[in-house]
Amino acid sequence: MTDNSAYRIETRVPAIDDYMRLRLQSGLTPFSREAAEKGLPNSIFGVSLMLGEETVGMGRIIGDGGCFFQVTDIAILPDHQGRGLAKWIMAALSDFIATLPKSAYVSLIADVPANRLYSQFGFDETAPRSVGMARRVV
């Protein structure tokens, strides 16, 4: 059994430097500082996973505030992975999702094998009815 008692969840979007560090070190595609400075303040909801004063994980919900929401930026530093901490982040995000309008559409793009985590929180694959698509601005 892993002792996670030193960790805590704070209901706040991570600071820009923490956000950029977490994305890079956890293996997510990094964003420019300009993009992070513009995007983070527009978050609907966010959590930071803390160990002491260090932000070691995060998760956010973005969207229009009423109809559409997306779970994004689930990241944990490699030294802290494999402890079930992503479940803590998803549980905090799920608690917020439960407060949304009943007609809200909440989506996410899941990397494999993280799709197994998200299914534990009520997310179902949409294929073949619909498929995730993306376009990056280059």
C-alpha positions in Angstrom: 0.0 0.0 0.0 1.4 3.4 -1.0 1.3 6.2 1.6 -0.1 9.3 -0.1 -0.8 11.2 3.1 1.8 13.9 2.3 -0.1 14.8 -0.9 -3.1 17.2 -1.1 -5.4 18.6 -3.7 -5.9 22.4 -4.0 -8.8 23.6 -6.1 -6.9 26.1 -8.2 -5.3 26.2 -11.7 -1.6 25.8 -11.4 0.7 28.8 -11.9 2.0 29.3 -15.4 5.6 28.1 -14.6 4.2 25.0 -12.9 1.8 24.3 -15.8 4.6 24.5 -18.3 6.9 22.3 -16.2 4.2 19.7 -15.6 3.3 19.4 -19.2 6.9 19.1 -20.3 8.1 16.7 -17.6 5.0 14.4 -17.7 5.3 13.9 -21.4 2.5 16.1 -22.7 3.0 18.4 -25.6 4.4 21.7 -24.3 2.8 25.0 -25.0 4.5 28.4 -25.3 4.4 30.8 -22.4 2.2 33.1 -24.5 -0.4 30.4 -25.0 -0.3 29.4 -21.3 -0.7 33.0 -20.1 -3.7 33.5 -22.3 -5.3 30.1 -21.7 -5.0 29.4 -18.0 -7.0 32.4 -16.8 -9.9 31.2 -18.9 -10.1 27.8 -17.2 -13.5 26.8 -15.9 -12.0 24.8 -13.0 -8.7 23.4 -12.0 -6.9 21.4 -9.4 -3.2 21.3 -8.3 -1.8 18.2 -6.7 0.6 19.4 -4.0 3.5 17.8 -2.1 4.5 20.4 0.5 4.8 23.6 -1.5 5.6 21.8 -4.8 3.0 21.3 -7.5 3.5 17.8 -8.7 0.2 17.2 -10.7 -2.7 19.0 -12.2 -6.0 18.8 -14.0 -8.3 21.3 -15.6 -11.8 21.7 -17.1 -12.2 24.2 -19.9 -15.3 25.1 -21.9 -18.1 27.6 -22.4 -19.5 27.5 -18.9 -22.9 26.0 -19.8 -23.1 23.6 -22.6 -19.7 22.2 -23.4 -16.8 21.2 -21.2 -13.5 19.4 -21.7 -11.3 17.6 -19.2 -7.7 18.4 -20.0 -4.1 18.7 -18.7 -4.2 15.7 -16.5 -0.5 15.5 -15.6 1.7 14.1 -12.8 5.4 14.3 -12.6 7.1 11.0 -13.3 8.5 10.5 -9.8 5.0 10.6 -8.4 3.2 8.4 -11.0 1.9 4.9 -10.2 0.5 6.0 -6.7 -3.1 6.4 -7.7 -2.8 10.2 -7.7 -4.5 10.6 -11.1 -7.6 9.2 -9.5 -7.5 12.0 -6.9 -7.3 14.6 -9.6 -10.1 12.9 -11.6 -12.2 12.6 -8.4 -11.9 16.4 -7.7 -12.8 17.2 -11.4 -15.7 14.8 -11.2 -17.0 16.5 -8.1 -17.1 19.7 -10.1 -18.7 18.0 -13.1 -21.5 16.9 -10.8 -22.5 20.5 -10.3 -22.8 21.3 -14.0 -26.2 21.6 -15.8 -27.6 18.1 -16.4 -27.6 18.7 -20.2 -23.9 19.6 -20.3 -21.6 17.6 -22.6 -18.3 16.8 -21.0 -15.6 15.3 -23.2 -11.9 14.5 -23.2 -9.3 13.1 -25.4 -7.7 10.0 -23.8 -4.3 8.7 -24.5 -4.0 4.9 -24.1 -3.8 3.5 -21.4 -5.3 6.5 -19.6 -8.7 5.7 -21.1 -9.0 3.0 -18.4 -8.7 5.7 -15.7 -11.4 7.9 -17.3 -13.8 5.0 -17.8 -13.8 4.6 -14.0 -15.3 8.1 -13.8 -18.1 7.5 -16.2 -16.4 8.5 -19.5 -17.3 6.2 -22.5 -15.6 5.9 -25.8 -17.7 7.6 -28.5 -16.5 5.6 -31.6 -17.9 4.5 -34.0 -20.7 7.1 -33.6 -18.1 9.9 -33.3 -14.3 10.1 -33.3 -12.0 12.6 -31.7 -10.3 15.0 -34.2 -7.7 17.7 -33.7 -6.0 20.5 -35.6 -2.8 22.1 -34.4 -1.9 25.6 -35.4 1.6 25.6 -36.7 
